[in-house]
Amino acid sequence: MISALFFDAAGTLIDTAEPVAETYHRILGAHGHPIPVETLTARFPRAFAEAGDPDFAGLPNGNQAERAWWRGIVERCADAPVSDPAFDALFTHYAHPDAWKALPDVEHTLAGAAAMGLRLAVVSNFDARLHLVLEGLGLAGHFELILTSGDARARKPDPAIFEIAMERMGLQPHQIRHTGDSHRCDAEGARNAGIAPFLLDRPQRGLIEFLQEVRHELRK
């Protein structure tokens, strides 16, 4: 019997309030790193895809590892080292809730899941900033647990982050459904932990469809 739902964060519950390339262009430019939006638009997906995993073993805590990982992405986008003030301004920008927006199907889904008596958690490749963002957007209160890769020192698709979430909530894999927008991180990651996934593919398969599928399973 399903008793809990796990959610990815970025791309699932929330999205950036403006395109990433525009934010990078504005903030890096203000700190002496002028880069055209078009260049950043082309470079960001590649920089993100090629970043690998944070150095969780080599740094004192997971959030420091995540911060260093993000600096690598920013410098790949800039194709050069960036100053500390430039990176700090960009990193801090994404700690503010107004840099983000809740996706349109989120409130309805979370309210519906709560009405069904389901326990909710966030399991996300993110860092300490996510706690501030979800709190500021009024979403944190829906969740019993918000677990980031910075907290867990492990990133999806590594099953360890799911296993930590399950241990903290006293759950077994068969009791959970996980949803997210990444085939590798969310679909494969959940399966690696023995959890059945629901891969989002908006607009055809969003959170409304996820909740409908869960409701159907509970009625069997």
Phi, psi and omega in degrees: 000130177289130176233354183211148175239132174254139181235137163294169180253278185295126182089350181243302177263323186227160174218162179294146182289334175222161179305140183304318183298324179291320178295313179300316180301314184292312186284317178295321178298322180291345181245027171087017178234073182287119180224128181301146178304318182300321179294316180294323177300320180285322187280326188301310181300321180292317179299319180294316183293329185266004189286339185069207181251154174299158180274073183296328182282332188266353182239155189298326177214166186296325181290327173295321178296318178295319180297316178296322178298316179295325178298321176301319179295315180300318182287332171293321178294322179280344185057034181186160172299147176244154181291157176302314180298324179294311180294317180301318180295319181290315181296318181292326179307317184278003170272348182270133180303329182287356172278354186230167173217146173285139179288154193299331184267006188287306185301315180299318182293314182294320177295319179295319179295319178296321179296334178275000179079020182273144175273141187237143177215154171253131175232106195222143169280089185206194180222194187302337180299331183299323179300317179293319182295310182295325177295314182293331178274000179076022183256336188302324183295344178285342193248135174288328182216135169238109185243118177258165176294331173296321177293316189273344188057038178203146183240141168303140012272011174302125182294346185302322182293322176292320182295323177295316179299317179296318180297317182293331182259357179068042184243158172250155184307321184292346180272357191238147163237136180245141176229147177189179187254001182251124179298315183290307187286316188266309181290305181292320181299315179297316180298323178301332180263004179083013183259136177286128182259160169233111183273121179287145175210070183296146005272354184290321183230094179250196181291332176297316179294324176300312181295323177298318180294318178297316179299320178297317180296322181291337180276349182293000000 
